[in-house]
């Protein structure tokens, strides 16, 4: 399972690969975490027209996306602590229940836990194996990944990532 919704970016009227793309967002889903050329970048408010700019990343997206996911989750952890979002939980059955309740408080009732290994279903929450997640850690996200963000694919070797709703759409379990 993927962390975010994967979408094909339109190429209409564009020659070559752009340095960045503008992705539509809703103003009430800030802050946004986008790809930049050195490391993920936080954007506090959208541009006029409810857009954010996100850098295009060169690399075979189906292979390299996992490094990007890891970097993005680490940033969500950092900001979650700094801004006191309350989205960090121990990776225990109790912690998973608390993470589920946290996401349910934002009316996200259908969630999925992404783990390094696929453990048994706990409390009605689906689990999916993701080897980019460190052992002993997990991420709980909505089953509807569009709530959390997108991977915008330009071609087989170029992509961008935009996360919106990081405080409301992601619960992190374990030590990372």
Secondary structure by P-SEA (a helix, b strand, c coil): cccbbbbbbbbccccccccbbbbbbbcccccbbbbccccbbbbccccccbbbbbbbbbcccccaaaaaaaaaaaaaaaaaaaacccccccccaaaaaaaaaaaaaacccbbbbbccccccccccbbbbbbcccccccbbbbbccccccccccccccccbbbbbccccccbbbcccc
